[in-house]
Amino acid sequence: MEKTLPSIPAKRYFTIGEVSELCGVKAHVLRYWEQEFTQLRPMKRRGNRRYYQHHEVLMIRRIRDLLYDQGFTISGARNKLQELVQVERDRRRLGGDALIDIDLSDEEASEGNFDELMNDIEAPQLDRLTMSDDASHLLRKELAQIREMLLDPR
């Protein structure tokens, strides 16, 4: 079910129709997910119109991936998202190198940061993570998306 999603335009707010197209999910599914995932809280304006921010669009894509591509249940996806947030909180609390401190926007700078991350992984895990340049680029992109979700001030 690997469907290439369109790139997210550089704008601050997105309507539910735009998010539906950007994420490949129908509007009624987005409204349902708002009830199931407390992290999704789009701003509501006149007439209860929903306006999603960039980080929420990324989170919806992550939820979609967990549910549709990785086969998680709603409960499992909810737990996985909470687990990602908790891991990041623990790293920050313990003073470890937190993923949010890594600037993955600059390709050259991210190469070194990615290598540092790989050095922190135990050897058995590293064998599973040996990957091509394309795969490492996709991983860096996903880490950047997760970073944006975790930087959400809510």
Secondary structure, DSSP 8 states (H G I E B T S, - for coil): ---------S-SEEEHHHHHHHHT--HHHHHHHHHH-TT---EEEGGGEEEEEHHHHHHHHHHHIIIIIS---HHHHHHHHHHHHHHHHHHHHTT---GGG---SSHHHHHHHHHHHHHTS-HHHHHHH---HHHHHHHHHHHHHHHHHHT---
